[in-house]
Amino acid sequence: MPPADPPAGGGPAGTAGPDHPGGPDDPGGPDDPAGPASDADDPVRAGGPDEPARASGGVRGVFTALGANLGIAATKFAAFAITGSASMLAESVHSLADCGNQVLLLVGRQRSRRAETEQHQFGFGTERYFYGFIVAVVLFTVGALFSVYEGLDRIAHPERVDSPAVAFAVLAVGIALESFSLRTAVVASRPARGPHGLVHFIRHAKAPELPTVLLEDMAALAGLGFALAGVTLSAITGRGEWDGAGSLAIGCLLGVVAVVLAIEMKSLLLGESASAEVVHAIVTALEDGPEVRRVIHLRTVHLGPDALLVAAKVAIRGDETGARIARGIDAAEARVRAAVPIAQVIYLEPDLYRAADADETDPAVAVLRDPGD
């Protein structure tokens, strides 16, 4: 059949209204014995709104990065004042930009918790993605462009690096603090990424804070390496161009990180569907009962890191009464919320299955038919 319109949820299905148990304000629902509890180590169930341990891990990673960057920025600016190194100035601005970015992430997280309004009826969860995109803009404009400009200027007008020992000491302190911050972020990301690596986590995570901190910390450590190389070569050769080259390398690195971050945040802002594991769990839960013969059509979209909208057309038996259909839809919703606690908004449209009109290429239903893809 042609692509179906998203279910309206206006019939006996859907979550709207006080007569529908387990609505957006009741993640568990009275028929959901499991409630909203979830296992943070399960990538399907992780990310629910009632997971304070996992949520605090992301906040802890941001605060750790903020504290480290404040200390690093202060020492780098002091070192720049003493040495006049362009690499140290680029790194100082980089750390200062990172501080502002972590503040932006915390602001976005706080603002996303506002209650829904008549104009924004699904809440403000995506505001976290907006602030994540602003972080990418700040990283590119303040960090990358300034470092590139300073590097090119220092190459064109080289200056001697004074007191390189001071720069080496500050860079060593910076490497230690950034390593601690990165380790904290890596540990905090483990419950969410499960068996996957950091690259997979950064590409597929739905919460912007930890991936942003991980990217910034890895870029910071690489930038410190570039600064160390630039100052070292400048001190050995007596040529200030190497110091400018270090600043230029830092700027290019920050530009690449900013572009990667902007691409990921753009995808989240546009509205990403649930992961294949989560979609598989939703379809399994819907079909794991006598009320639903099969899922005909399914669409999901993240309303924020901890909120998922599920819209599905499900096949029922043709001899069902309206009351039994409504009870069956309620039961199916309860099963979905038990399997995927972040499924806060669910709209189910009952229909009769017609094999001749079936669309087996539906991207969501195909996940169940071949979950390995």
C-alpha positions as CSV (number, residue, x, y, z in Angstrom):
1,M,0.0,0.0,0.0
2,P,1.2,3.6,-0.4
3,P,2.8,5.3,2.6
4,A,0.2,5.6,5.2
5,D,-0.6,8.9,6.8
6,P,0.5,9.2,10.4
7,P,-2.2,7.9,12.7
8,A,-4.4,10.6,14.1
9,G,-5.1,8.9,17.3
10,G,-8.6,10.3,17.2
11,G,-10.5,7.0,17.3
12,P,-10.5,4.5,20.2
13,A,-6.7,4.7,20.1
14,G,-4.2,7.3,21.1
15,T,-3.0,8.7,24.4
16,A,-4.8,12.0,24.6
17,G,-7.4,12.6,27.2
18,P,-7.9,11.5,30.9
19,D,-9.8,8.4,29.9
20,H,-6.8,6.9,28.3
21,P,-4.6,5.3,30.9
22,G,-0.9,5.8,30.7
23,G,-0.9,9.2,28.9
24,P,2.1,11.5,28.5
25,D,2.0,12.4,32.2
26,D,1.8,8.8,33.3
27,P,4.7,6.9,31.8
28,G,3.7,3.6,33.4
29,G,0.0,3.6,33.3
30,P,-2.2,1.6,35.7
31,D,-1.9,-1.5,33.5
32,D,1.8,-1.4,33.5
33,P,3.2,-3.4,36.4
34,A,6.7,-2.7,35.4
35,G,6.2,1.1,35.6
36,P,8.8,3.4,34.2
37,A,11.7,1.7,35.9
38,S,14.5,0.7,33.4
39,D,17.9,-0.8,33.2
40,A,20.5,1.8,32.4
41,D,22.7,-0.9,30.9
42,D,20.0,-1.9,28.4
43,P,20.3,0.3,25.3
44,V,16.6,-0.4,24.5
45,R,15.3,0.7,27.9
46,A,18.0,3.3,28.7
47,G,17.1,6.9,28.4
48,G,13.8,6.9,30.3
49,P,12.7,10.1,32.1
50,D,12.9,8.3,35.4
51,E,16.6,7.4,35.3
52,P,18.2,9.8,37.7
53,A,21.5,7.9,37.8
54,R,22.0,8.1,34.0
55,A,20.9,11.7,33.8
56,S,23.2,12.7,36.7
57,G,26.1,11.0,34.8
58,G,25.6,13.4,31.9
59,V,25.4,16.4,34.2
60,R,28.4,15.3,36.1
61,G,30.4,15.0,32.9
62,V,29.4,18.6,31.9
63,F,30.3,20.0,35.3
64,T,33.6,18.2,35.4
65,A,34.5,19.6,32.0
66,L,33.4,23.1,33.0
67,G,35.6,23.0,36.2
68,A,38.6,21.6,34.3
69,N,38.3,24.2,31.5
70,L,38.0,27.1,33.9
71,G,41.2,26.1,35.6
72,I,42.9,25.4,32.3
73,A,41.8,28.7,30.7
74,A,43.2,30.7,33.7
75,T,46.6,29.0,33.6
76,K,46.8,29.2,29.8
77,F,46.1,33.0,29.8
78,A,48.7,33.5,32.5
79,A,51.2,31.4,30.4
80,F,50.4,33.5,27.3
81,A,51.0,36.7,29.2
82,I,54.4,35.5,30.2
83,T,55.5,33.7,27.0
84,G,53.6,35.5,24.3
85,S,53.1,32.2,22.5
86,A,50.4,32.1,19.8
87,S,49.7,28.5,20.5
88,M,49.1,29.3,24.2
89,L,46.7,32.1,23.2
90,A,44.8,29.8,20.8
91,E,44.6,27.2,23.5
92,S,43.4,29.9,26.0
93,V,40.6,31.0,23.7
94,H,39.8,27.3,23.0
95,S,39.4,26.6,26.8
96,L,37.4,29.8,27.2
97,A,35.0,28.8,24.4
98,D,34.7,25.3,26.0
99,C,33.6,26.9,29.3
100,G,30.9,28.9,27.5
101,N,29.8,25.8,25.6
102,Q,29.4,23.8,28.8
103,V,27.3,26.6,30.3
104,L,25.1,26.6,27.1
105,L,24.6,22.8,27.5
106,L,23.5,23.2,31.1
107,V,21.1,26.1,30.1
108,G,19.6,24.0,27.4
109,R,19.1,21.1,29.7
110,Q,17.3,23.3,32.2
111,R,15.1,25.0,29.7
112,S,14.1,21.7,28.1
113,R,12.3,20.8,31.4
114,R,9.6,23.4,31.0
115,A,6.1,22.1,30.9
116,E,4.3,21.9,27.6
117,T,2.2,24.9,26.5
118,E,-0.7,25.5,24.1
119,Q,1.8,26.5,21.5
120,H,4.4,23.8,22.2
121,Q,2.2,20.8,23.1
122,F,5.0,18.3,23.0
123,G,7.1,20.2,25.4
124,F,10.6,21.7,25.0
125,G,12.8,18.6,24.9
126,T,14.4,19.5,21.5
127,E,15.7,22.8,23.0
128,R,18.7,20.7,24.2
129,Y,19.5,20.1,20.6
130,F,19.2,23.8,19.7
131,Y,21.8,24.7,22.4
132,G,24.0,21.9,21.2
133,F,23.9,23.4,17.7
134,I,24.8,26.8,19.3
135,V,27.8,25.1,20.9
136,A,29.0,24.1,17.4
137,V,28.6,27.6,16.2
138,V,30.6,29.0,19.1
139,L,33.3,26.4,18.7
140,F,33.7,27.3,15.1
141,T,33.6,31.1,15.3
142,V,35.3,31.7,18.7
143,G,37.6,28.8,18.7
144,A,38.5,27.8,15.2
145,L,38.4,31.1,13.3
146,F,40.4,33.0,16.0
147,S,43.0,30.3,16.2
148,V,43.5,30.1,12.4
149,Y,43.7,33.9,12.2
150,E,46.3,34.1,15.1
151,G,48.3,31.2,13.5
152,L,48.4,32.9,10.1
153,D,49.3,36.2,11.7
154,R,52.1,34.7,13.7
155,I,53.5,32.8,10.7
156,A,53.5,36.1,8.7
157,H,55.0,38.0,11.7
158,P,56.9,35.5,13.8
159,E,57.9,36.4,17.3
160,R,60.2,34.6,19.8
161,V,58.6,32.5,22.5
162,D,59.8,33.8,25.9
163,S,60.1,31.4,28.9
164,P,59.1,28.2,27.1
165,A,59.5,26.3,30.4
166,V,56.4,28.1,31.7
167,A,54.4,27.1,28.6
168,F,55.6,23.5,29.0
169,A,54.5,23.4,32.7
170,V,51.0,24.9,31.9
171,L,50.6,22.4,29.0
172,A,51.4,19.6,31.3
173,V,48.8,20.8,33.8
174,G,46.3,21.2,31.0
175,I,46.9,17.7,29.7
176,A,46.4,16.3,33.2
177,L,43.1,18.2,33.7
178,E,41.7,17.4,30.3
179,S,42.6,13.7,30.7
180,F,40.6,13.7,34.0
181,S,37.7,15.4,32.3
182,L,37.8,13.0,29.3
183,R,37.9,10.0,31.7
184,T,34.9,11.2,33.6
185,A,32.9,11.7,30.4
186,V,33.9,8.2,29.1
187,V,32.8,6.6,32.4
188,A,29.6,8.6,32.4
189,S,28.8,7.4,28.8
190,R,29.2,3.7,29.5
191,P,25.6,3.0,30.6
192,A,24.2,4.7,27.5
193,R,26.6,3.3,24.9
194,G,26.6,-0.3,26.2
195,P,28.9,-2.5,24.1
196,H,29.4,0.2,21.4
197,G,32.5,2.3,21.0
198,L,32.8,6.1,21.5
199,V,32.5,6.8,17.7
200,H,29.2,4.9,17.5
201,F,28.0,6.6,20.7
202,I,28.7,10.1,19.4
203,R,27.0,9.3,16.1
204,H,23.9,7.7,17.5
205,A,23.3,9.3,21.0
206,K,20.1,11.2,21.4
207,A,21.3,13.3,24.3
208,P,23.7,16.1,23.2
209,E,25.6,16.7,26.4
210,L,28.0,13.8,26.7
211,P,28.8,13.5,23.0
212,T,29.6,17.2,23.0
213,V,31.9,16.9,26.0
214,L,33.6,13.9,24.6
215,L,34.3,15.7,21.3
216,E,35.5,18.8,23.1
217,D,37.8,16.9,25.5
218,M,39.3,14.8,22.7
219,A,39.9,17.9,20.6
220,A,41.3,19.7,23.7
221,L,43.9,16.9,24.2
222,A,44.8,16.9,20.6
223,G,45.1,20.7,20.6
224,L,47.4,20.6,23.6
225,G,49.5,18.2,21.7
226,F,49.7,20.6,18.8
227,A,50.5,23.5,21.1
228,L,53.2,21.4,22.8
229,A,54.8,20.6,19.4
230,G,54.6,24.2,18.3
231,V,56.2,25.6,21.4
232,T,58.9,22.9,21.4
233,L,59.9,23.4,17.8
234,S,59.9,27.1,18.3
235,A,62.1,26.9,21.4
236,I,64.5,24.4,19.6
237,T,64.8,26.3,16.3
238,G,64.3,29.8,17.5
239,R,61.8,30.3,14.8
240,G,58.4,31.7,15.8
241,E,56.7,30.3,12.7
242,W,56.4,26.9,14.4
243,D,54.4,28.5,17.2
244,G,52.1,30.0,14.6
245,A,51.8,26.6,12.9
246,G,50.7,25.1,16.2
247,S,48.0,27.7,16.5
248,L,46.9,27.1,12.9
249,A,46.7,23.3,13.5
250,I,44.5,23.9,16.6
251,G,42.2,26.1,14.6
252,C,41.8,23.5,11.8
253,L,41.1,20.8,14.4
254,L,38.4,22.9,16.1
255,G,36.9,23.6,12.8
256,V,36.6,19.9,12.0
257,V,35.1,19.1,15.4
258,A,32.6,22.0,15.1
259,V,31.4,20.7,11.7
260,V,31.0,17.2,13.0
261,L,29.0,18.5,16.0
262,A,26.9,20.7,13.8
263,I,26.0,17.8,11.5
264,E,24.9,15.6,14.5
265,M,22.9,18.4,16.1
266,K,21.2,19.3,12.8
267,S,20.1,15.7,12.5
268,L,18.6,15.7,16.0
269,L,16.9,19.0,15.4
270,L,15.3,17.8,12.3
271,G,13.8,14.9,14.3
272,E,15.5,11.5,14.5
273,S,13.6,8.2,14.7
274,A,14.3,5.7,17.5
275,S,17.2,3.3,17.1
276,A,16.7,-0.1,15.4
277,E,16.8,-1.8,18.8
278,V,14.1,0.5,20.2
279,V,11.9,0.1,17.1
280,H,12.3,-3.7,17.4
281,A,11.3,-3.6,21.0
282,I,8.2,-1.5,20.2
283,V,7.0,-3.7,17.4
284,T,7.6,-6.8,19.5
285,A,5.6,-5.3,22.4
286,L,2.7,-4.4,20.2
287,E,2.5,-7.8,18.6
288,D,3.0,-9.6,21.9
289,G,-0.7,-9.9,22.7
290,P,-3.9,-11.2,21.3
291,E,-5.3,-7.7,20.6
292,V,-2.8,-6.9,17.7
293,R,-2.4,-9.3,14.8
294,R,0.5,-7.3,13.4
295,V,2.0,-3.9,12.9
296,I,1.0,-2.4,9.5
297,H,2.8,0.9,9.7
298,L,5.0,2.5,12.3
299,R,6.8,5.8,12.7
300,T,8.8,7.2,15.7
301,V,10.4,10.5,16.4
302,H,12.4,11.8,19.4
303,L,10.7,14.8,21.1
304,G,13.9,15.1,23.1
305,P,16.5,12.7,24.5
306,D,14.1,11.3,27.1
307,A,10.8,11.4,25.2
308,L,9.7,9.4,22.2
309,L,6.5,9.7,20.1
310,V,5.2,6.4,18.6
311,A,2.6,6.4,15.9
312,A,1.4,3.1,14.5
313,K,-1.3,1.5,12.5
314,V,-2.1,-2.0,13.9
315,A,-4.1,-4.8,12.5
316,I,-7.0,-6.1,14.6
317,R,-9.6,-8.8,14.1
318,G,-12.6,-7.8,12.0
319,D,-15.2,-9.0,14.5
320,E,-14.0,-6.9,17.5
321,T,-16.4,-4.5,19.2
322,G,-15.5,-0.9,19.8
323,A,-15.1,-1.5,23.6
324,R,-12.8,-4.5,23.1
325,I,-10.8,-2.6,20.6
326,A,-10.3,0.3,23.1
327,R,-9.3,-2.1,25.8
328,G,-6.9,-3.9,23.5
329,I,-5.2,-0.6,22.5
330,D,-4.8,0.3,26.1
331,A,-3.1,-3.0,26.8
332,A,-0.8,-2.7,23.8
333,E,0.2,0.8,24.9
334,A,1.0,-0.5,28.4
335,R,3.2,-3.2,26.9
336,V,5.1,-0.6,24.8
337,R,5.7,1.6,27.9
338,A,6.9,-1.4,29.9
339,A,9.4,-2.3,27.1
340,V,10.4,1.3,26.2
341,P,9.8,3.8,29.1
342,I,10.7,6.8,27.0
343,A,7.7,6.2,24.8
344,Q,5.7,9.0,26.5
345,V,3.3,9.7,23.6
346,I,1.7,6.8,21.8
347,Y,-1.0,7.0,19.0
348,L,-2.3,3.7,17.8
349,E,-4.8,3.4,14.9
350,P,-6.7,0.1,14.5
351,D,-7.2,-1.2,11.0
352,L,-7.8,-4.4,9.1
353,Y,-4.8,-6.1,7.6
354,R,-5.0,-6.5,3.8
355,A,-2.1,-8.5,2.5
356,A,-2.5,-7.1,-1.0
357,D,-2.0,-3.6,0.3
358,A,0.9,-4.5,2.7
359,D,4.1,-2.4,2.4
360,E,6.8,-4.8,3.6
361,T,9.4,-2.1,2.7
362,D,8.1,0.1,5.6
363,P,11.5,1.0,7.2
364,A,10.2,0.5,10.7
365,V,8.3,-2.8,10.2
366,A,11.3,-4.1,8.3
367,V,13.3,-3.9,11.5
368,L,11.2,-6.7,13.0
369,R,11.3,-8.8,9.9
370,D,15.1,-8.6,9.7
371,P,16.4,-7.2,13.1
372,G,20.0,-7.7,12.0
373,D,19.9,-4.9,9.6
